[in-house]
Every structure is written in structure tokens, then in C-alpha cells.
């Protein structure tokens, strides 16, 4: 089974939150409400440094994915 790079997540316990799950390394969940990120990997120091460098790119990609998905619902 091929899993998409991004998935949208919803949880009724967090009605204000908009979750996007990044399924590739490093796997993480971002709450677009406040851009809070939860990393689902044990990153070594090198990986963590690389992740932090790429953080803005990941947030931008997640936001773009969300906007694209919402646009398909609006059409």
C-alpha cells in the first residue's frame, strides 16, 4: 500500500485544531492552528539539526497540502 506524504487528521476532542500528518521521515504531526509540531521519531543530533533547518519548509508544505485539500471540498 502506498501512503501519501501528508494526511489530514481530525479529532473531536480538539475541535479548534487542524492536524496534518507527515508520513515520511521524519514523521510528525503539525497542528495548523498554532504550527505546533510533534515529532514521532527518535532523532539523533544530526537528524534533529536537519529537521530544524527544514522546519519552515515542512510547515509550508503542510499548509499548502491543507489549502489544496480544503479547496477540493469547496468545489
N, CA, C, O and CB atoms as a CASP TS submission, in Angstrom:
PFRMAT TS
TARGET T0000
AUTHOR 0000-0000-0000
METHOD Language model
MODEL 1
PARENT N/A
ATOM      1  N   UNK     1       0.838  -1.167   0.000  1.00  0.00           N
ATOM      2  CA  UNK     1       0.000   0.000   0.000  1.00  0.00           C
ATOM      3  C   UNK     1       0.890   1.240   0.000  1.00  0.00           C
ATOM      4  O   UNK     1       1.840   1.331   0.777  1.00  0.00           O
ATOM      5  CB  UNK     1      -0.957  -0.007   1.211  1.00  0.00           C
ATOM      6  N   UNK     2       0.582   2.171  -0.856  1.00  0.00           N
ATOM      7  CA  UNK     2       1.297   3.438  -0.895  1.00  0.00           C
ATOM      8  C   UNK     2       0.576   4.435   0.010  1.00  0.00           C
ATOM      9  O   UNK     2      -0.633   4.633  -0.103  1.00  0.00           O
ATOM     10  CB  UNK     2       1.403   3.979  -2.352  1.00  0.00           C
ATOM     11  N   UNK     3       1.330   5.051   0.899  1.00  0.00           N
ATOM     12  CA  UNK     3       0.760   6.036   1.819  1.00  0.00           C
ATOM     13  C   UNK     3       1.163   7.421   1.333  1.00  0.00           C
ATOM     14  O   UNK     3       2.334   7.652   1.030  1.00  0.00           O
ATOM     15  CB  UNK     3       1.239   5.791   3.296  1.00  0.00           C
ATOM     16  N   UNK     4       0.198   8.358   1.256  1.00  0.00           N
ATOM     17  CA  UNK     4       0.538   9.721   0.834  1.00  0.00           C
ATOM     18  C   UNK     4       1.513  10.387   1.800  1.00  0.00           C
ATOM     19  O   UNK     4       1.593  10.017   2.971  1.00  0.00           O
ATOM     20  CB  UNK     4      -0.728  10.566   0.715  1.00  0.00           C
ATOM     21  N   UNK     5       2.245  11.361   1.302  1.00  0.00           N
ATOM     22  CA  UNK     5       3.213  12.085   2.120  1.00  0.00           C
ATOM     23  C   UNK     5       2.522  12.831   3.261  1.00  0.00           C
ATOM     24  O   UNK     5       3.069  12.916   4.361  1.00  0.00           O
ATOM     25  CB  UNK     5       4.011  13.066   1.254  1.00  0.00           C
ATOM     26  N   UNK     6       1.329  13.370   3.012  1.00  0.00           N
ATOM     27  CA  UNK     6       0.578  14.097   4.024  1.00  0.00           C
ATOM     28  C   UNK     6      -0.815  13.512   4.156  1.00  0.00           C
ATOM     29  O   UNK     6      -1.416  13.084   3.170  1.00  0.00           O
ATOM     30  CB  UNK     6       0.505  15.591   3.682  1.00  0.00           C
ATOM     31  N   UNK     7      -1.326  13.496   5.385  1.00  0.00           N
ATOM     32  CA  UNK     7      -2.695  13.092   5.675  1.00  0.00           C
ATOM     33  C   UNK     7      -3.307  14.145   6.589  1.00  0.00           C
ATOM     34  O   UNK     7      -2.620  14.715   7.438  1.00  0.00           O
ATOM     35  CB  UNK     7      -2.749  11.668   6.330  1.00  0.00           C
ATOM     36  N   UNK     8      -4.603  14.403   6.413  1.00  0.00           N
ATOM     37  CA  UNK     8      -5.305  15.294   7.332  1.00  0.00           C
ATOM     38  C   UNK     8      -5.837  14.469   8.483  1.00  0.00           C
ATOM     39  O   UNK     8      -6.253  13.325   8.300  1.00  0.00           O
ATOM     40  CB  UNK     8      -6.457  16.060   6.619  1.00  0.00           C
ATOM     41  N   UNK     9      -5.822  15.052   9.671  1.00  0.00           N
ATOM     42  CA  UNK     9      -6.331  14.374  10.848  1.00  0.00           C
ATOM     43  C   UNK     9      -7.341  15.246  11.565  1.00  0.00           C
ATOM     44  O   UNK     9      -7.205  16.469  11.602  1.00  0.00           O
ATOM     45  CB  UNK     9      -5.192  13.999  11.786  1.00  0.00           C
ATOM     46  N   UNK    10      -8.348  14.617  12.130  1.00  0.00           N
ATOM     47  CA  UNK    10      -9.402  15.324  12.845  1.00  0.00           C
ATOM     48  C   UNK    10      -9.637  14.595  14.161  1.00  0.00           C
ATOM     49  O   UNK    10      -9.540  13.369  14.224  1.00  0.00           O
ATOM     50  CB  UNK    10     -10.721  15.410  11.994  1.00  0.00           C
ATOM     51  N   UNK    11      -9.942  15.340  15.199  1.00  0.00           N
ATOM     52  CA  UNK    11     -10.223  14.734  16.488  1.00  0.00           C
ATOM     53  C   UNK    11     -11.227  15.613  17.213  1.00  0.00           C
ATOM     54  O   UNK    11     -10.977  16.799  17.431  1.00  0.00           O
ATOM     55  CB  UNK    11      -8.923  14.550  17.328  1.00  0.00           C
ATOM     56  N   UNK    12     -12.365  15.035  17.588  1.00  0.00           N
ATOM     57  CA  UNK    12     -13.432  15.813  18.226  1.00  0.00           C
ATOM     58  C   UNK    12     -13.019  16.371  19.588  1.00  0.00           C
ATOM     59  O   UNK    12     -13.643  17.313  20.076  1.00  0.00           O
ATOM     60  CB  UNK    12     -14.671  14.953  18.386  1.00  0.00           C
ATOM     61  N   UNK    13     -11.987  15.812  20.206  1.00  0.00           N
ATOM     62  CA  UNK    13     -11.502  16.345  21.480  1.00  0.00           C
ATOM     63  C   UNK    13     -10.734  17.654  21.304  1.00  0.00           C
ATOM     64  O   UNK    13     -10.496  18.374  22.274  1.00  0.00           O
ATOM     65  CB  UNK    13     -10.615  15.320  22.166  1.00  0.00           C
ATOM     66  N   UNK    14     -10.348  17.959  20.063  1.00  0.00           N
ATOM     67  CA  UNK    14      -9.624  19.184  19.752  1.00  0.00           C
ATOM     68  C   UNK    14     -10.332  19.893  18.592  1.00  0.00           C
ATOM     69  O   UNK    14      -9.789  19.957  17.489  1.00  0.00           O
ATOM     70  CB  UNK    14      -8.130  18.879  19.397  1.00  0.00           C
ATOM     71  N   UNK    15     -11.529  20.423  18.826  1.00  0.00           N
ATOM     72  CA  UNK    15     -12.336  20.963  17.720  1.00  0.00           C
ATOM     73  C   UNK    15     -11.719  22.162  17.007  1.00  0.00           C
ATOM     74  O   UNK    15     -12.060  22.421  15.853  1.00  0.00           O
ATOM     75  CB  UNK    15     -13.676  21.354  18.234  1.00  0.00           C
ATOM     76  N   UNK    16     -10.840  22.886  17.647  1.00  0.00           N
ATOM     77  CA  UNK    16     -10.220  24.055  17.027  1.00  0.00           C
ATOM     78  C   UNK    16      -8.977  23.692  16.216  1.00  0.00           C
ATOM     79  O   UNK    16      -8.487  24.505  15.432  1.00  0.00           O
ATOM     80  CB  UNK    16      -9.857  25.071  18.091  1.00  0.00           C
ATOM     81  N   UNK    17      -8.472  22.484  16.403  1.00  0.00           N
ATOM     82  CA  UNK    17      -7.214  22.081  15.780  1.00  0.00           C
ATOM     83  C   UNK    17      -7.421  21.529  14.378  1.00  0.00           C
ATOM     84  O   UNK    17      -8.447  20.924  14.068  1.00  0.00           O
ATOM     85  CB  UNK    17      -6.515  21.048  16.637  1.00  0.00           C
ATOM     86  N   UNK    18      -6.422  21.756  13.549  1.00  0.00           N
ATOM     87  CA  UNK    18      -6.366  21.205  12.197  1.00  0.00           C
ATOM     88  C   UNK    18      -5.038  20.448  12.117  1.00  0.00           C
ATOM     89  O   UNK    18      -3.973  21.061  12.047  1.00  0.00           O
ATOM     90  CB  UNK    18      -6.483  22.345  11.071  1.00  0.00           C
ATOM     91  N   UNK    19      -5.106  19.125  12.126  1.00  0.00           N
ATOM     92  CA  UNK    19      -3.899  18.309  12.131  1.00  0.00           C
ATOM     93  C   UNK    19      -3.530  17.860  10.723  1.00  0.00           C
ATOM     94  O   UNK    19      -4.388  17.462   9.934  1.00  0.00           O
ATOM     95  CB  UNK    19      -4.083  17.095  13.037  1.00  0.00           C
ATOM     96  N   UNK    20      -2.235  17.934  10.426  1.00  0.00           N
ATOM     97  CA  UNK    20      -1.691  17.360   9.203  1.00  0.00           C
ATOM     98  C   UNK    20      -0.568  16.427   9.644  1.00  0.00           C
ATOM     99  O   UNK    20       0.300  16.811  10.428  1.00  0.00           O
ATOM    100  CB  UNK    20      -1.176  18.479   8.190  1.00  0.00           C
ATOM    101  N   UNK    21      -0.596  15.194   9.132  1.00  0.00           N
ATOM    102  CA  UNK    21       0.396  14.179   9.478  1.00  0.00           C
ATOM    103  C   UNK    21       1.369  14.030   8.314  1.00  0.00           C
ATOM    104  O   UNK    21       0.954  13.801   7.178  1.00  0.00           O
ATOM    105  CB  UNK    21      -0.285  12.813   9.815  1.00  0.00           C
ATOM    106  N   UNK    22       2.651  14.160   8.596  1.00  0.00           N
ATOM    107  CA  UNK    22       3.710  13.950   7.605  1.00  0.00           C
ATOM    108  C   UNK    22       4.165  12.508   7.788  1.00  0.00           C
ATOM    109  O   UNK    22       4.669  12.150   8.852  1.00  0.00           O
ATOM    110  CB  UNK    22       4.922  14.986   7.780  1.00  0.00           C
ATOM    111  N   UNK    23       3.994  11.678   6.767  1.00  0.00           N
ATOM    112  CA  UNK    23       4.218  10.240   6.904  1.00  0.00           C
ATOM    113  C   UNK    23       5.622   9.783   6.521  1.00  0.00           C
ATOM    114  O   UNK    23       5.979   8.627   6.750  1.00  0.00           O
ATOM    115  CB  UNK    23       3.229   9.508   6.071  1.00  0.00           C
ATOM    116  N   UNK    24       6.415  10.669   5.945  1.00  0.00           N
ATOM    117  CA  UNK    24       7.779  10.318   5.571  1.00  0.00           C
ATOM    118  C   UNK    24       8.741  10.775   6.668  1.00  0.00           C
ATOM    119  O   UNK    24       8.374  11.558   7.545  1.00  0.00           O
ATOM    120  CB  UNK    24       8.160  10.953   4.204  1.00  0.00           C
ATOM    121  N   UNK    25       9.982  10.270   6.605  1.00  0.00           N
ATOM    122  CA  UNK    25      10.959  10.665   7.616  1.00  0.00           C
ATOM    123  C   UNK    25      11.304  12.129   7.481  1.00  0.00           C
ATOM    124  O   UNK    25      11.562  12.598   6.373  1.00  0.00           O
ATOM    125  CB  UNK    25      12.221   9.818   7.509  1.00  0.00           C
ATOM    126  N   UNK    26      11.316  12.848   8.552  1.00  0.00           N
ATOM    127  CA  UNK    26      10.904  12.461   9.889  1.00  0.00           C
ATOM    128  C   UNK    26       9.383  12.603  10.036  1.00  0.00           C
ATOM    129  O   UNK    26       8.811  13.638   9.692  1.00  0.00           O
ATOM    130  CB  UNK    26      11.636  13.315  10.946  1.00  0.00           C
ATOM    131  N   UNK    27       8.750  11.567  10.542  1.00  0.00           N
ATOM    132  CA  UNK    27       7.302  11.596  10.707  1.00  0.00           C
ATOM    133  C   UNK    27       6.948  12.564  11.832  1.00  0.00           C
ATOM    134  O   UNK    27       7.579  12.579  12.888  1.00  0.00           O
ATOM    135  CB  UNK    27       6.746  10.174  11.003  1.00  0.00           C
ATOM    136  N   UNK    28       5.911  13.377  11.570  1.00  0.00           N
ATOM    137  CA  UNK    28       5.473  14.322  12.583  1.00  0.00           C
ATOM    138  C   UNK    28       4.023  14.694  12.332  1.00  0.00           C
ATOM    139  O   UNK    28       3.472  14.448  11.259  1.00  0.00           O
ATOM    140  CB  UNK    28       6.366  15.577  12.592  1.00  0.00           C
ATOM    141  N   UNK    29       3.422  15.295  13.348  1.00  0.00           N
ATOM    142  CA  UNK    29       2.068  15.834  13.253  1.00  0.00           C
ATOM    143  C   UNK    29       2.173  17.319  13.538  1.00  0.00           C
ATOM    144  O   UNK    29       2.812  17.731  14.506  1.00  0.00           O
ATOM    145  CB  UNK    29       1.071  15.119  14.250  1.00  0.00           C
ATOM    146  N   UNK    30       1.544  18.121  12.693  1.00  0.00           N
ATOM    147  CA  UNK    30       1.523  19.566  12.916  1.00  0.00           C
ATOM    148  C   UNK    30       0.080  19.997  13.126  1.00  0.00           C
ATOM    149  O   UNK    30      -0.821  19.569  12.405  1.00  0.00           O
ATOM    150  CB  UNK    30       2.171  20.338  11.718  1.00  0.00           C
ATOM    151  N   UNK    31      -0.125  20.837  14.108  1.00  0.00           N
ATOM    152  CA  UNK    31      -1.430  21.440  14.345  1.00  0.00           C
ATOM    153  C   UNK    31      -1.375  22.823  13.694  1.00  0.00           C
ATOM    154  O   UNK    31      -0.698  23.721  14.195  1.00  0.00           O
ATOM    155  CB  UNK    31      -1.781  21.523  15.901  1.00  0.00           C
ATOM    156  N   UNK    32      -2.079  22.988  12.593  1.00  0.00           N
ATOM    157  CA  UNK    32      -2.009  24.243  11.850  1.00  0.00           C
ATOM    158  C   UNK    32      -2.646  25.409  12.598  1.00  0.00           C
ATOM    159  O   UNK    32      -2.473  26.565  12.210  1.00  0.00           O
ATOM    160  CB  UNK    32      -2.676  24.079  10.511  1.00  0.00           C
ATOM    161  N   UNK    33      -3.376  25.114  13.660  1.00  0.00           N
ATOM    162  CA  UNK    33      -3.954  26.173  14.473  1.00  0.00           C
ATOM    163  C   UNK    33      -2.853  27.077  15.028  1.00  0.00           C
ATOM    164  O   UNK    33      -2.996  28.299  15.052  1.00  0.00           O
ATOM    165  CB  UNK    33      -4.792  25.578  15.620  1.00  0.00           C
ATOM    166  N   UNK    34      -1.746  26.460  15.476  1.00  0.00           N
ATOM    167  CA  UNK    34      -0.666  27.228  16.085  1.00  0.00           C
ATOM    168  C   UNK    34       0.724  26.787  15.603  1.00  0.00           C
ATOM    169  O   UNK    34       1.741  27.208  16.156  1.00  0.00           O
ATOM    170  CB  UNK    34      -0.746  27.106  17.591  1.00  0.00           C
ATOM    171  N   UNK    35       0.758  25.938  14.573  1.00  0.00           N
ATOM    172  CA  UNK    35       2.000  25.413  13.999  1.00  0.00           C
ATOM    173  C   UNK    35       2.820  24.600  15.006  1.00  0.00           C
ATOM    174  O   UNK    35       4.032  24.457  14.844  1.00  0.00           O
ATOM    175  CB  UNK    35       2.843  26.558  13.466  1.00  0.00           C
ATOM    176  N   UNK    36       2.169  24.069  16.037  1.00  0.00           N
ATOM    177  CA  UNK    36       2.861  23.202  16.985  1.00  0.00           C
ATOM    178  C   UNK    36       3.139  21.860  16.318  1.00  0.00           C
ATOM    179  O   UNK    36       2.263  21.291  15.667  1.00  0.00           O
ATOM    180  CB  UNK    36       2.025  23.012  18.285  1.00  0.00           C
ATOM    181  N   UNK    37       4.360  21.357  16.480  1.00  0.00           N
ATOM    182  CA  UNK    37       4.781  20.118  15.830  1.00  0.00           C
ATOM    183  C   UNK    37       5.149  19.081  16.879  1.00  0.00           C
ATOM    184  O   UNK    37       5.854  19.366  17.847  1.00  0.00           O
ATOM    185  CB  UNK    37       5.971  20.373  14.883  1.00  0.00           C
ATOM    186  N   UNK    38       4.651  17.870  16.660  1.00  0.00           N
ATOM    187  CA  UNK    38       5.015  16.733  17.496  1.00  0.00           C
ATOM    188  C   UNK    38       5.751  15.726  16.606  1.00  0.00           C
ATOM    189  O   UNK    38       5.175  15.177  15.667  1.00  0.00           O
ATOM    190  CB  UNK    38       3.743  16.084  18.178  1.00  0.00           C
ATOM    191  N   UNK    39       7.016  15.494  16.911  1.00  0.00           N
ATOM    192  CA  UNK    39       7.848  14.584  16.120  1.00  0.00           C
ATOM    193  C   UNK    39       7.602  13.162  16.600  1.00  0.00           C
ATOM    194  O   UNK    39       7.605  12.899  17.802  1.00  0.00           O
ATOM    195  CB  UNK    39       9.363  14.955  16.230  1.00  0.00           C
ATOM    196  N   UNK    40       7.390  12.250  15.667  1.00  0.00           N
ATOM    197  CA  UNK    40       7.107  10.853  16.005  1.00  0.00           C
ATOM    198  C   UNK    40       8.318   9.965  15.738  1.00  0.00           C
ATOM    199  O   UNK    40       8.168   8.776  15.457  1.00  0.00           O
ATOM    200  CB  UNK    40       5.901  10.345  15.209  1.00  0.00           C
ATOM    201  N   UNK    41       9.501  10.532  15.824  1.00  0.00           N
ATOM    202  CA  UNK    41      10.750   9.802  15.585  1.00  0.00           C
ATOM    203  C   UNK    41      11.696  10.059  16.744  1.00  0.00           C
ATOM    204  O   UNK    41      11.598  11.085  17.416  1.00  0.00           O
ATOM    205  CB  UNK    41      11.405  10.225  14.235  1.00  0.00           C
ATOM    206  N   UNK    42      12.598   9.144  16.976  1.00  0.00           N
ATOM    207  CA  UNK    42      13.723   9.387  17.870  1.00  0.00           C
ATOM    208  C   UNK    42      14.853   9.900  16.989  1.00  0.00           C
ATOM    209  O   UNK    42      15.532   9.122  16.319  1.00  0.00           O
ATOM    210  CB  UNK    42      14.143   8.081  18.678  1.00  0.00           C
ATOM    211  N   UNK    43      15.047  11.205  16.995  1.00  0.00           N
ATOM    212  CA  UNK    43      16.047  11.806  16.128  1.00  0.00           C
ATOM    213  C   UNK    43      17.382  11.910  16.852  1.00  0.00           C
ATOM    214  O   UNK    43      17.441  12.314  18.013  1.00  0.00           O
ATOM    215  CB  UNK    43      15.587  13.189  15.652  1.00  0.00           C
ATOM    216  N   UNK    44      18.461  11.539  16.150  1.00  0.00           N
ATOM    217  CA  UNK    44      19.771  11.796  16.727  1.00  0.00           C
ATOM    218  C   UNK    44      20.100  13.267  16.486  1.00  0.00           C
ATOM    219  O   UNK    44      19.350  13.966  15.805  1.00  0.00           O
ATOM    220  CB  UNK    44      20.867  10.852  16.112  1.00  0.00           C
ATOM    221  N   UNK    45      21.192  13.729  17.028  1.00  0.00           N
ATOM    222  CA  UNK    45      21.523  15.156  16.966  1.00  0.00           C
ATOM    223  C   UNK    45      21.593  15.659  15.525  1.00  0.00           C
ATOM    224  O   UNK    45      21.105  16.749  15.228  1.00  0.00           O
ATOM    225  CB  UNK    45      22.853  15.418  17.670  1.00  0.00           C
ATOM    226  N   UNK    46      22.201  14.871  14.622  1.00  0.00           N
ATOM    227  CA  UNK    46      22.303  15.278  13.219  1.00  0.00           C
ATOM    228  C   UNK    46      20.925  15.387  12.582  1.00  0.00           C
ATOM    229  O   UNK    46      20.639  16.360  11.884  1.00  0.00           O
ATOM    230  CB  UNK    46      23.169  14.285  12.433  1.00  0.00           C
ATOM    231  N   UNK    47      20.063  14.388  12.818  1.00  0.00           N
ATOM    232  CA  UNK    47      18.717  14.422  12.255  1.00  0.00           C
ATOM    233  C   UNK    47      17.925  15.600  12.802  1.00  0.00           C
ATOM    234  O   UNK    47      17.194  16.255  12.059  1.00  0.00           O
ATOM    235  CB  UNK    47      17.984  13.116  12.549  1.00  0.00           C
ATOM    236  N   UNK    48      18.063  15.873  14.093  1.00  0.00           N
ATOM    237  CA  UNK    48      17.328  16.970  14.710  1.00  0.00           C
ATOM    238  C   UNK    48      17.762  18.307  14.110  1.00  0.00           C
ATOM    239  O   UNK    48      16.924  19.163  13.828  1.00  0.00           O
ATOM    240  CB  UNK    48      17.540  16.972  16.236  1.00  0.00           C
ATOM    241  N   UNK    49      19.058  18.485  13.916  1.00  0.00           N
ATOM    242  CA  UNK    49      19.562  19.713  13.306  1.00  0.00           C
ATOM    243  C   UNK    49      18.998  19.879  11.905  1.00  0.00           C
ATOM    244  O   UNK    49      18.560  20.970  11.539  1.00  0.00           O
ATOM    245  CB  UNK    49      21.096  19.709  13.265  1.00  0.00           C
ATOM    246  N   UNK    50      19.003  18.808  11.117  1.00  0.00           N
ATOM    247  CA  UNK    50      18.465  18.854   9.758  1.00  0.00           C
ATOM    248  C   UNK    50      16.974  19.149   9.788  1.00  0.00           C
ATOM    249  O   UNK    50      16.480  19.936   8.981  1.00  0.00           O
ATOM    250  CB  UNK    50      18.730  17.532   9.023  1.00  0.00           C
ATOM    251  N   UNK    51      16.256  18.523  10.712  1.00  0.00           N
ATOM    252  CA  UNK    51      14.818  18.751  10.844  1.00  0.00           C
ATOM    253  C   UNK    51      14.545  20.224  11.150  1.00  0.00           C
ATOM    254  O   UNK    51      13.661  20.830  10.544  1.00  0.00           O
ATOM    255  CB  UNK    51      14.221  17.849  11.951  1.00  0.00           C
ATOM    256  N   UNK    52      15.291  20.793  12.076  1.00  0.00           N
ATOM    257  CA  UNK    52      15.080  22.182  12.448  1.00  0.00           C
ATOM    258  C   UNK    52      15.376  23.119  11.281  1.00  0.00           C
ATOM    259  O   UNK    52      14.708  24.141  11.120  1.00  0.00           O
ATOM    260  CB  UNK    52      15.947  22.543  13.646  1.00  0.00           C
ATOM    261  N   UNK    53      16.366  22.779  10.476  1.00  0.00           N
ATOM    262  CA  UNK    53      16.673  23.578   9.292  1.00  0.00           C
ATOM    263  C   UNK    53      15.511  23.521   8.299  1.00  0.00           C
ATOM    264  O   UNK    53      15.176  24.524   7.668  1.00  0.00           O
ATOM    265  CB  UNK    53      17.976  23.083   8.625  1.00  0.00           C
ATOM    266  N   UNK    54      14.903  22.345   8.167  1.00  0.00           N
ATOM    267  CA  UNK    54      13.822  22.131   7.209  1.00  0.00           C
ATOM    268  C   UNK    54      12.441  22.508   7.756  1.00  0.00           C
ATOM    269  O   UNK    54      11.457  22.443   7.019  1.00  0.00           O
ATOM    270  CB  UNK    54      13.812  20.690   6.780  1.00  0.00           C
ATOM    271  N   UNK    55      12.346  22.899   9.026  1.00  0.00           N
ATOM    272  CA  UNK    55      11.067  23.151   9.689  1.00  0.00           C
ATOM    273  C   UNK    55      10.167  24.103   8.895  1.00  0.00           C
ATOM    274  O   UNK    55       8.991  23.799   8.694  1.00  0.00           O
ATOM    275  CB  UNK    55      11.312  23.719  11.073  1.00  0.00           C
ATOM    276  N   UNK    56      10.676  25.220   8.451  1.00  0.00           N
ATOM    277  CA  UNK    56       9.855  26.182   7.718  1.00  0.00           C
ATOM    278  C   UNK    56       9.307  25.557   6.438  1.00  0.00           C
ATOM    279  O   UNK    56       8.160  25.804   6.066  1.00  0.00           O
ATOM    280  CB  UNK    56      10.670  27.443   7.387  1.00  0.00           C
ATOM    281  N   UNK    57      10.119  24.754   5.770  1.00  0.00           N
ATOM    282  CA  UNK    57       9.679  24.076   4.548  1.00  0.00           C
ATOM    283  C   UNK    57       8.552  23.099   4.868  1.00  0.00           C
ATOM    284  O   UNK    57       7.558  23.048   4.144  1.00  0.00           O
ATOM    285  CB  UNK    57      10.861  23.334   3.876  1.00  0.00           C
ATOM    286  N   UNK    58       8.694  22.323   5.943  1.00  0.00           N
ATOM    287  CA  UNK    58       7.664  21.364   6.319  1.00  0.00           C
ATOM    288  C   UNK    58       6.341  22.060   6.651  1.00  0.00           C
ATOM    289  O   UNK    58       5.273  21.600   6.245  1.00  0.00           O
ATOM    290  CB  UNK    58       8.132  20.534   7.509  1.00  0.00           C
ATOM    291  N   UNK    59       6.417  23.158   7.383  1.00  0.00           N
ATOM    292  CA  UNK    59       5.203  23.903   7.734  1.00  0.00           C
ATOM    293  C   UNK    59       4.553  24.446   6.473  1.00  0.00           C
ATOM    294  O   UNK    59       3.331  24.381   6.331  1.00  0.00           O
ATOM    295  CB  UNK    59       5.523  25.059   8.718  1.00  0.00           C
ATOM    296  N   UNK    60       5.341  24.975   5.563  1.00  0.00           N
ATOM    297  CA  UNK    60       4.812  25.498   4.304  1.00  0.00           C
ATOM    298  C   UNK    60       4.165  24.382   3.476  1.00  0.00           C
ATOM    299  O   UNK    60       3.079  24.571   2.928  1.00  0.00           O
ATOM    300  CB  UNK    60       5.932  26.181   3.494  1.00  0.00           C
ATOM    301  N   UNK    61       4.822  23.227   3.382  1.00  0.00           N
ATOM    302  CA  UNK    61       4.261  22.104   2.626  1.00  0.00           C
ATOM    303  C   UNK    61       2.965  21.612   3.257  1.00  0.00           C
ATOM    304  O   UNK    61       2.009  21.312   2.542  1.00  0.00           O
ATOM    305  CB  UNK    61       5.273  20.955   2.543  1.00  0.00           C
ATOM    306  N   UNK    62       2.916  21.525   4.574  1.00  0.00           N
ATOM    307  CA  UNK    62       1.706  21.068   5.269  1.00  0.00           C
ATOM    308  C   UNK    62       0.562  22.046   5.058  1.00  0.00           C
ATOM    309  O   UNK    62      -0.578  21.635   4.844  1.00  0.00           O
ATOM    310  CB  UNK    62       1.977  20.890   6.773  1.00  0.00           C
ATOM    311  N   UNK    63       0.858  23.330   5.118  1.00  0.00           N
ATOM    312  CA  UNK    63      -0.162  24.355   4.903  1.00  0.00           C
ATOM    313  C   UNK    63      -0.673  24.317   3.468  1.00  0.00           C
ATOM    314  O   UNK    63      -1.875  24.433   3.232  1.00  0.00           O
ATOM    315  CB  UNK    63       0.397  25.746   5.230  1.00  0.00           C
ATOM    316  N   UNK    64       0.228  24.157   2.522  1.00  0.00           N
ATOM    317  CA  UNK    64      -0.160  24.057   1.110  1.00  0.00           C
ATOM    318  C   UNK    64      -1.039  22.829   0.890  1.00  0.00           C
ATOM    319  O   UNK    64      -2.056  22.910   0.200  1.00  0.00           O
ATOM    320  CB  UNK    64       1.093  23.991   0.201  1.00  0.00           C
ATOM    321  N   UNK    65      -0.655  21.698   1.471  1.00  0.00           N
ATOM    322  CA  UNK    65      -1.455  20.476   1.365  1.00  0.00           C
ATOM    323  C   UNK    65      -2.853  20.720   1.918  1.00  0.00           C
ATOM    324  O   UNK    65      -3.841  20.361   1.278  1.00  0.00           O
ATOM    325  CB  UNK    65      -0.775  19.305   2.115  1.00  0.00           C
ATOM    326  N   UNK    66      -2.947  21.326   3.100  1.00  0.00           N
ATOM    327  CA  UNK    66      -4.243  21.596   3.713  1.00  0.00           C
ATOM    328  C   UNK    66      -5.085  22.506   2.812  1.00  0.00           C
ATOM    329  O   UNK    66      -6.256  22.216   2.569  1.00  0.00           O
ATOM    330  CB  UNK    66      -4.057  22.239   5.103  1.00  0.00           C
ATOM    331  N   UNK    67      -4.507  23.589   2.320  1.00  0.00           N
ATOM    332  CA  UNK    67      -5.238  24.519   1.452  1.00  0.00           C
ATOM    333  C   UNK    67      -5.761  23.819   0.206  1.00  0.00           C
ATOM    334  O   UNK    67      -6.896  24.051  -0.211  1.00  0.00           O
ATOM    335  CB  UNK    67      -4.342  25.692   1.051  1.00  0.00           C
ATOM    336  N   UNK    68      -4.933  22.959  -0.390  1.00  0.00           N
ATOM    337  CA  UNK    68      -5.329  22.213  -1.589  1.00  0.00           C
ATOM    338  C   UNK    68      -6.479  21.255  -1.272  1.00  0.00           C
ATOM    339  O   UNK    68      -7.435  21.158  -2.041  1.00  0.00           O
ATOM    340  CB  UNK    68      -4.125  21.432  -2.164  1.00  0.00           C
ATOM    341  N   UNK    69      -6.390  20.558  -0.158  1.00  0.00           N
ATOM    342  CA  UNK    69      -7.439  19.620   0.224  1.00  0.00           C
ATOM    343  C   UNK    69      -8.773  20.349   0.486  1.00  0.00           C
ATOM    344  O   UNK    69      -9.831  19.903   0.041  1.00  0.00           O
ATOM    345  CB  UNK    69      -7.009  18.832   1.475  1.00  0.00           C
ATOM    346  N   UNK    70      -8.702  21.455   1.201  1.00  0.00           N
ATOM    347  CA  UNK    70      -9.919  22.226   1.506  1.00  0.00           C
ATOM    348  C   UNK    70     -10.526  22.771   0.225  1.00  0.00           C
ATOM    349  O   UNK    70     -11.750  22.804   0.097  1.00  0.00           O
ATOM    350  CB  UNK    70      -9.609  23.386   2.485  1.00  0.00           C
ATOM    351  N   UNK    71      -9.713  23.196  -0.720  1.00  0.00           N
ATOM    352  CA  UNK    71     -10.222  23.708  -1.992  1.00  0.00           C
ATOM    353  C   UNK    71     -11.017  22.634  -2.732  1.00  0.00           C
ATOM    354  O   UNK    71     -11.999  22.957  -3.401  1.00  0.00           O
ATOM    355  CB  UNK    71      -9.064  24.210  -2.871  1.00  0.00           C
ATOM    356  N   UNK    72     -10.619  21.370  -2.629  1.00  0.00           N
ATOM    357  CA  UNK    72     -11.370  20.326  -3.323  1.00  0.00           C
ATOM    358  C   UNK    72     -12.740  20.131  -2.694  1.00  0.00           C
ATOM    359  O   UNK    72     -13.693  19.785  -3.391  1.00  0.00           O
ATOM    360  CB  UNK    72     -10.595  19.008  -3.309  1.00  0.00           C
ATOM    361  N   UNK    73     -12.855  20.349  -1.377  1.00  0.00           N
ATOM    362  CA  UNK    73     -14.158  20.251  -0.710  1.00  0.00           C
ATOM    363  C   UNK    73     -15.063  21.413  -1.069  1.00  0.00           C
ATOM    364  O   UNK    73     -16.283  21.259  -1.124  1.00  0.00           O
ATOM    365  CB  UNK    73     -13.978  20.190   0.797  1.00  0.00           C
ATOM    366  N   UNK    74     -14.473  22.579  -1.316  1.00  0.00           N
ATOM    367  CA  UNK    74     -15.238  23.778  -1.621  1.00  0.00           C
ATOM    368  C   UNK    74     -15.771  23.774  -3.044  1.00  0.00           C
ATOM    369  O   UNK    74     -16.752  24.456  -3.338  1.00  0.00           O
ATOM    370  CB  UNK    74     -14.389  24.999  -1.399  1.00  0.00           C
ATOM    371  N   UNK    75     -15.135  23.011  -3.933  1.00  0.00           N
ATOM    372  CA  UNK    75     -15.569  22.970  -5.347  1.00  0.00           C
ATOM    373  C   UNK    75     -16.808  22.185  -5.540  1.00  0.00           C
ATOM    374  O   UNK    75     -17.291  22.061  -6.665  1.00  0.00           O
ATOM    375  CB  UNK    75     -14.503  22.400  -6.215  1.00  0.00           C
TER
END
